[in-house]
Amino acid sequence: MSARRPTARATASGVAAKRAVVGMDQAVQELRTLRDCLRHACTRLSAAALAYGQGTDNAWDEAVWLALWSLHLPPDRVEPFLDARLTRDERKSFFELIERRCRERVPAAYLTGEAWLRGLRFRADPRAIIPRSLIVEAMEETLDDWLAGREPDDILDLCTGGGSIAISAALRFAQARVDAVDLSEQALSLAAENLADHQVQDRVNLYHGDLFAPIGDRQYDLILCNPPYVNSASMRKLPAEFLAEPDTALAGGNDGMDLIRRILADAPKALRDGGFLLLEIGHEAPFFEAAFDSLEFAYLPVAAGEDQLVLVSREQLRAAGYGATLGKPRRRR
């Protein structure tokens, strides 16, 4: 799960005059180059006041993503093609995609059937949340400082969804065995397809079940988890694009911490000595700190913010009372 805070263009207030946007038919007829088409697409996307945050965070990047996919071009190189002239059919296909994005408020990844995360392509559809977890960035850039040269041999990915974190972990730590768990059979079917695409079926095992239940007594050096953590007040305000994703992958209860409480309670028994839990909490740091005020932990900084990823060791969890009697934490007196 990941529910990065959505962004959207605010509509103008007051008595500002309404601004017209040229229709699709006229755009198809009169525009010629990719640059022209992207400019019009940005105008259309901006006028529709869409929400972003599921792969891109602005109208330009969204338009470029949809254009390159529509034209079967490399997803990371638009500049060489900006002044290329498009055929009428190419323009029509692209603008039809833009119109669907605006009318239906469907995330771009669900329109194209794919999402890119740190250079890796994953299949994406409504069976699972769109890959965008900050955990993948941390694995590449900051986690090594805490592992102190000791790469994990066994990794668990809880709430794996479409499998993007588990696959990224298998590719990052080439010697590791990775287990991935999810409660949704539909999500796991998508994960299986992604495993096949990345040819890691021999090192990533998928388990259907509730959190730690399917893994029995196995222990791990590293547990990764991007759980549902959106608090109920934020859930009520989610835009249509985010509501298109499975709500069970987003909703975390009143304070967003419902599932996280269970994860912290049971994580110590699934971690080896010296093992770590890396947990994504998005913009819910105030709720996390309030709910777990006896727990010592570290925030792993990423480009999106300083306090969106929590790293906690088995020893820190045990010191706070997690994993003790019936998994109940000891509260600080």
DOTOR-766728 format. One record per residue (C-alpha): residue in one letter; y, z, x. Coordinates in steps of 0.001 Angstrom, whole numbers. Each point is the difference from the previous one (the first is absolute). Example, Ala and Ser with C-alpha at 12.3 -4.5 7.8 and 13.67 -1.06 7.14 Angstrom:
BEGIN
{res->a; v->-4500; w->7800; u->12300} $
{res->s; v->3440; w->-660; u->1370} $
END
This chain:
BEGIN
{res->m; v->0; w->0; u->0} $
{res->s; v->3421; w->-607; u->955} $
{res->a; v->3115; w->146; u->-2157} $
{res->r; v->2831; w->-791; u->2371} $
{res->r; v->3286; w->675; u->-1745} $
{res->p; v->912; w->-3187; u->-1932} $
{res->t; v->3318; w->-1674; u->557} $
{res->a; v->1862; w->-2156; u->-2462} $
{res->r; v->3354; w->-1663; u->-305} $
{res->a; v->2197; w->1933; u->-2354} $
{res->t; v->1544; w->-2022; u->-2798} $
{res->a; v->3772; w->-253; u->-24} $
{res->s; v->1794; w->2456; u->-2265} $
{res->g; v->3298; w->-245; u->-1815} $
{res->v; v->1390; w->-3221; u->-1384} $
{res->a; v->-1041; w->-2400; u->2760} $
{res->a; v->-559; w->-3542; u->-1193} $
{res->k; v->-3576; w->-1152; u->-416} $
{res->r; v->-1054; w->-2347; u->2791} $
{res->a; v->-2231; w->-2935; u->-833} $
{res->v; v->-3045; w->-948; u->2055} $
{res->v; v->-1040; w->-3645; u->197} $
{res->g; v->-3258; w->-617; u->-1859} $
{res->m; v->-3287; w->-921; u->1638} $
{res->d; v->-1; w->-3613; u->-1200} $
{res->q; v->3411; w->-675; u->1503} $
{res->a; v->-974; w->1702; u->3251} $
{res->v; v->-3167; w->-2096; u->257} $
{res->q; v->1991; w->-3153; u->-648} $
{res->e; v->2981; w->541; u->2297} $
{res->l; v->-1065; w->2188; u->2931} $
{res->r; v->-1737; w->-1523; u->2983} $
{res->t; v->-573; w->2182; u->3086} $
{res->l; v->-1881; w->3241; u->340} $
{res->r; v->3303; w->1648; u->914} $
{res->d; v->1500; w->-1188; u->-3294} $
{res->c; v->-3011; w->1208; u->-1952} $
{res->l; v->-10; w->3418; u->1641} $
{res->r; v->3686; w->442; u->-758} $
{res->h; v->-613; w->-775; u->-3665} $
{res->a; v->-3059; w->2267; u->-77} $
{res->c; v->2063; w->2892; u->1381} $
{res->t; v->2600; w->-596; u->-2695} $
{res->r; v->-2665; w->22; u->-2708} $
{res->l; v->-1776; w->3085; u->1356} $
{res->s; v->3240; w->1925; u->405} $
{res->a; v->1191; w->-891; u->-3502} $
{res->a; v->-3296; w->1295; u->-1410} $
{res->a; v->625; w->3445; u->1573} $
{res->l; v->-3580; w->282; u->1230} $
{res->a; v->-1521; w->3002; u->1728} $
{res->y; v->-1353; w->-341; u->3530} $
{res->g; v->-2015; w->2237; u->2301} $
{res->q; v->-3480; w->-1522; u->-286} $
{res->g; v->102; w->-2108; u->3124} $
{res->t; v->3678; w->-938; u->222} $
{res->d; v->3211; w->1895; u->-680} $
{res->n; v->2489; w->-2753; u->-836} $
{res->a; v->369; w->-3316; u->-1833} $
{res->w; v->116; w->-2172; u->3143} $
{res->d; v->-3272; w->1278; u->1449} $
{res->e; v->-1640; w->-268; u->-3413} $
{res->a; v->1135; w->-3604; u->-396} $
{res->v; v->-1162; w->-900; u->3521} $
{res->w; v->-3408; w->1604; u->-596} $
{res->l; v->-554; w->-1938; u->-3231} $
{res->a; v->1316; w->-3255; u->1475} $
{res->l; v->-2196; w->61; u->3102} $
{res->w; v->-3059; w->889; u->-2063} $
{res->s; v->760; w->-2760; u->-2516} $
{res->l; v->447; w->-2574; u->2782} $
{res->h; v->-3102; w->1086; u->1979} $
{res->l; v->2155; w->862; u->3011} $
{res->p; v->-450; w->2830; u->2532} $
{res->p; v->1230; w->3240; u->-1577} $
{res->d; v->2100; w->1099; u->2973} $
{res->r; v->1972; w->-3151; u->894} $
{res->v; v->2587; w->-1374; u->-2393} $
{res->e; v->2731; w->-1174; u->2426} $
{res->p; v->-1677; w->-3245; u->1169} $
{res->f; v->-333; w->-1155; u->-3613} $
{res->l; v->3360; w->979; u->-1486} $
{res->d; v->1448; w->-3515; u->106} $
{res->a; v->-3199; w->-1781; u->-994} $
{res->r; v->279; w->-1932; u->-3261} $
{res->l; v->-2470; w->982; u->-2690} $
{res->t; v->-1664; w->-2370; u->-2412} $
{res->r; v->761; w->397; u->-3670} $
{res->d; v->-3457; w->1465; u->-649} $
{res->e; v->466; w->2506; u->2827} $
{res->r; v->3341; w->1093; u->-1417} $
{res->k; v->-1478; w->293; u->-3479} $
{res->s; v->-2941; w->2130; u->1165} $
{res->f; v->2263; w->2336; u->1929} $
{res->f; v->2522; w->449; u->-2801} $
{res->e; v->-2766; w->576; u->-2533} $
{res->l; v->-1200; w->2852; u->2213} $
{res->i; v->3531; w->1415; u->172} $
{res->e; v->311; w->-225; u->-3783} $
{res->r; v->-3262; w->1887; u->-482} $
{res->r; v->1195; w->2686; u->2375} $
{res->c; v->3198; w->381; u->-2031} $
{res->r; v->-1375; w->-270; u->-3531} $
{res->e; v->-3230; w->1960; u->356} $
{res->r; v->1149; w->2519; u->2629} $
{res->v; v->-3361; w->-451; u->1729} $
{res->p; v->-72; w->1078; u->3666} $
{res->a; v->70; w->-2951; u->2385} $
{res->a; v->-3310; w->1081; u->1544} $
{res->y; v->-1718; w->-277; u->-3368} $
{res->l; v->1495; w->-3459; u->-514} $
{res->t; v->-1262; w->-1265; u->3344} $
{res->g; v->-3210; w->2051; u->122} $
{res->e; v->753; w->1279; u->3480} $
{res->a; v->2081; w->2539; u->1907} $
{res->w; v->851; w->275; u->3690} $
{res->l; v->48; w->3340; u->1796} $
{res->r; v->868; w->209; u->3700} $
{res->g; v->-1158; w->-3566; u->554} $
{res->l; v->-3245; w->308; u->-1960} $
{res->r; v->-705; w->-1914; u->-3204} $
{res->f; v->-1664; w->1818; u->-2892} $
{res->r; v->-1069; w->-1203; u->-3408} $
{res->a; v->2110; w->1615; u->-2700} $
{res->d; v->-408; w->154; u->-3749} $
{res->p; v->298; w->2619; u->-2785} $
{res->r; v->-3338; w->1571; u->940} $
{res->a; v->1867; w->2070; u->2605} $
{res->i; v->3442; w->944; u->1206} $
{res->i; v->1763; w->-2539; u->2223} $
{res->p; v->-534; w->740; u->3732} $
{res->r; v->3153; w->1516; u->1529} $
{res->s; v->-1010; w->3376; u->1427} $
{res->l; v->2060; w->1478; u->2822} $
{res->i; v->-3210; w->1403; u->1489} $
{res->v; v->-775; w->-3376; u->1576} $
{res->e; v->3313; w->26; u->1861} $
{res->a; v->-650; w->3544; u->1221} $
{res->m; v->-3462; w->-926; u->1285} $
{res->e; v->1571; w->-2706; u->2132} $
{res->e; v->3080; w->1815; u->1259} $
{res->t; v->56; w->3819; u->-184} $
{res->l; v->-3471; w->1424; u->-654} $
{res->d; v->-1175; w->-505; u->3595} $
{res->d; v->2423; w->2670; u->1197} $
{res->w; v->-1938; w->2569; u->-2052} $
{res->l; v->-3468; w->-1282; u->800} $
{res->a; v->736; w->621; u->3695} $
{res->g; v->-2191; w->-2840; u->1195} $
{res->r; v->-3008; w->1021; u->-2095} $
{res->e; v->-692; w->-2865; u->-2397} $
{res->p; v->-1887; w->940; u->-3183} $
{res->d; v->-3660; w->-907; u->-314} $
{res->d; v->-231; w->705; u->-3737} $
{res->i; v->2808; w->-692; u->-2488} $
{res->l; v->216; w->642; u->-3737} $
{res->d; v->2404; w->-1869; u->-2272} $
{res->l; v->451; w->1816; u->-3319} $
{res->c; v->1423; w->-1880; u->-3019} $
{res->t; v->-634; w->-3252; u->1845} $
{res->g; v->975; w->-2339; u->-2855} $
{res->g; v->-345; w->-3572; u->1254} $
{res->g; v->-1066; w->1238; u->3433} $
{res->s; v->3068; w->-907; u->2056} $
{res->i; v->233; w->3354; u->1816} $
{res->a; v->-3735; w->155; u->729} $
{res->i; v->10; w->-3556; u->1341} $
{res->s; v->3097; w->623; u->2101} $
{res->a; v->-1634; w->3124; u->1433} $
{res->a; v->-3180; w->-1914; u->870} $
{res->l; v->2028; w->-2669; u->1776} $
{res->r; v->2228; w->2539; u->1763} $
{res->f; v->-2875; w->2211; u->1193} $
{res->a; v->-2653; w->-2515; u->945} $
{res->q; v->-2730; w->2574; u->749} $
{res->a; v->492; w->2054; u->-3158} $
{res->r; v->-2234; w->228; u->-3051} $
{res->v; v->2092; w->32; u->-3179} $
{res->d; v->-919; w->1337; u->-3440} $
{res->a; v->2220; w->-881; u->-2964} $
{res->v; v->-61; w->1739; u->-3394} $
{res->d; v->1552; w->-798; u->-3355} $
{res->l; v->-523; w->1097; u->-3581} $
{res->s; v->619; w->-3520; u->-1332} $
{res->e; v->-2915; w->-2413; u->67} $
{res->q; v->2442; w->-2869; u->-564} $
{res->a; v->2014; w->975; u->3066} $
{res->l; v->-3182; w->206; u->2065} $
{res->s; v->-1023; w->-3499; u->-1090} $
{res->l; v->3321; w->-1277; u->1368} $
{res->a; v->-494; w->2047; u->3161} $
{res->a; v->-3398; w->-1618; u->525} $
{res->e; v->1621; w->-3440; u->-125} $
{res->n; v->2594; w->1069; u->2562} $
{res->l; v->-2693; w->1438; u->2276} $
{res->a; v->-1764; w->-3357; u->-56} $
{res->d; v->3226; w->-1851; u->767} $
{res->h; v->573; w->2147; u->3090} $
{res->q; v->-3685; w->87; u->964} $
{res->v; v->-224; w->3778; u->297} $
{res->q; v->-2789; w->609; u->-2533} $
{res->d; v->-2238; w->1341; u->2778} $
{res->r; v->2450; w->2788; u->914} $
{res->v; v->1669; w->877; u->-3312} $
{res->n; v->-2092; w->1607; u->-2740} $
{res->l; v->1281; w->177; u->-3571} $
{res->y; v->-802; w->2992; u->-2222} $
{res->h; v->675; w->393; u->-3702} $
{res->g; v->946; w->3492; u->-1097} $
{res->d; v->2541; w->2798; u->-200} $
{res->l; v->1619; w->773; u->3360} $
{res->f; v->-2485; w->1742; u->2331} $
{res->a; v->-2900; w->100; u->-2467} $
{res->p; v->-1745; w->-3235; u->1112} $
{res->i; v->-29; w->849; u->3723} $
{res->g; v->-2037; w->3198; u->-187} $
{res->d; v->106; w->2056; u->3212} $
{res->r; v->1346; w->-2743; u->2278} $
{res->q; v->2833; w->955; u->2336} $
{res->y; v->2766; w->-2145; u->1471} $
{res->d; v->2454; w->-53; u->2858} $
{res->l; v->2700; w->-1530; u->-2186} $
{res->i; v->556; w->-69; u->-3760} $
{res->l; v->2531; w->-2484; u->-1367} $
{res->c; v->1287; w->238; u->-3552} $
{res->n; v->2647; w->-1748; u->-2082} $
{res->p; v->-568; w->1872; u->-3276} $
{res->p; v->1762; w->-158; u->-3362} $
{res->y; v->3121; w->2089; u->619} $
{res->v; v->2757; w->-1195; u->-2358} $
{res->n; v->1328; w->2925; u->-2019} $
{res->s; v->71; w->-264; u->-3785} $
{res->a; v->3796; w->-332; u->-261} $
{res->s; v->-56; w->-2955; u->2416} $
{res->m; v->-2975; w->-1543; u->-1813} $
{res->r; v->2065; w->-166; u->-3186} $
{res->k; v->2668; w->-1985; u->1850} $
{res->l; v->-2226; w->-2527; u->1763} $
{res->p; v->1048; w->-3635; u->-527} $
{res->a; v->-2326; w->-2603; u->-1469} $
{res->e; v->-1188; w->-1252; u->3403} $
{res->f; v->-1454; w->3396; u->887} $
{res->l; v->-1442; w->520; u->-3456} $
{res->a; v->-2047; w->-3170; u->624} $
{res->e; v->-1999; w->1975; u->2577} $
{res->p; v->-2768; w->2440; u->-1002} $
{res->d; v->1759; w->3187; u->-1111} $
{res->t; v->-2905; w->2082; u->1282} $
{res->a; v->982; w->-1117; u->3511} $
{res->l; v->3565; w->1226; u->-502} $
{res->a; v->217; w->3015; u->-2320} $
{res->g; v->-255; w->3334; u->1815} $
{res->g; v->752; w->2428; u->-2822} $
{res->n; v->3067; w->2073; u->-731} $
{res->d; v->1045; w->466; u->3645} $
{res->g; v->-2087; w->-2840; u->1431} $
{res->m; v->-2283; w->2415; u->1826} $
{res->d; v->-2994; w->289; u->-2379} $
{res->l; v->-2457; w->-2007; u->2091} $
{res->i; v->1520; w->1114; u->3294} $
{res->r; v->-813; w->3635; u->-856} $
{res->r; v->-3667; w->-947; u->-314} $
{res->i; v->75; w->-2060; u->3186} $
{res->l; v->1453; w->2817; u->2102} $
{res->a; v->-2454; w->2496; u->-1476} $
{res->d; v->-3062; w->-2031; u->961} $
{res->a; v->1164; w->-1825; u->3141} $
{res->p; v->-965; w->2731; u->2535} $
{res->k; v->-3715; w->-272; u->-740} $
{res->a; v->182; w->-3795; u->491} $
{res->l; v->1886; w->225; u->3311} $
{res->r; v->-1464; w->703; u->3410} $
{res->d; v->1665; w->2481; u->2328} $
{res->g; v->3171; w->-1643; u->1260} $
{res->g; v->-1; w->-2483; u->-2871} $
{res->f; v->3068; w->-1100; u->-1947} $
{res->l; v->930; w->-888; u->-3560} $
{res->l; v->2704; w->-2688; u->-252} $
{res->l; v->1475; w->49; u->-3491} $
{res->e; v->2639; w->-2211; u->-1582} $
{res->i; v->2417; w->1788; u->-2353} $
{res->g; v->2797; w->-2578; u->-295} $
{res->h; v->3249; w->1490; u->-1271} $
{res->e; v->-1670; w->3188; u->-1228} $
{res->a; v->706; w->2184; u->3060} $
{res->p; v->1919; w->2655; u->-1984} $
{res->f; v->-2916; w->373; u->-2416} $
{res->f; v->-2515; w->79; u->2866} $
{res->e; v->1891; w->2697; u->1882} $
{res->a; v->409; w->2098; u->-3151} $
{res->a; v->-3686; w->-297; u->-938} $
{res->f; v->-1374; w->765; u->3483} $
{res->d; v->2512; w->2404; u->1500} $
{res->s; v->-2619; w->1860; u->2052} $
{res->l; v->-1246; w->-3135; u->1746} $
{res->e; v->1109; w->-1022; u->3472} $
{res->f; v->2; w->-3767; u->460} $
{res->a; v->1899; w->-2854; u->1649} $
{res->y; v->1832; w->-2969; u->-1455} $
{res->l; v->-812; w->-3330; u->1645} $
{res->p; v->3151; w->-2159; u->29} $
{res->v; v->-196; w->-3627; u->-1107} $
{res->a; v->2621; w->-2654; u->-583} $
{res->a; v->331; w->952; u->-3667} $
{res->g; v->797; w->3641; u->735} $
{res->e; v->-645; w->3174; u->1960} $
{res->d; v->-1834; w->2013; u->-2656} $
{res->q; v->-2318; w->-2347; u->-1888} $
{res->l; v->-3198; w->594; u->1990} $
{res->v; v->-1601; w->3412; u->534} $
{res->l; v->-2341; w->689; u->2911} $
{res->v; v->-1954; w->3250; u->-102} $
{res->s; v->-2912; w->1174; u->2117} $
{res->r; v->-3182; w->1716; u->-1125} $
{res->e; v->1129; w->3112; u->1825} $
{res->q; v->3349; w->38; u->-1814} $
{res->l; v->-1742; w->-381; u->-3347} $
{res->r; v->-2393; w->2848; u->758} $
{res->a; v->2853; w->2203; u->1238} $
{res->a; v->1710; w->-440; u->-3367} $
{res->g; v->-3206; w->943; u->-1823} $
{res->y; v->-1146; w->-3457; u->-1063} $
{res->g; v->-3720; w->-531; u->44} $
{res->a; v->-575; w->3736; u->-492} $
{res->t; v->-1360; w->1663; u->-3139} $
{res->l; v->-409; w->-2700; u->-2657} $
{res->g; v->2605; w->-2064; u->1819} $
{res->k; v->2873; w->2291; u->-1069} $
{res->p; v->2889; w->206; u->2479} $
{res->r; v->1287; w->3298; u->1296} $
{res->r; v->3626; w->324; u->-1013} $
{res->r; v->2516; w->1454; u->2403} $
{res->r; v->1071; w->3508; u->-1044} $
END
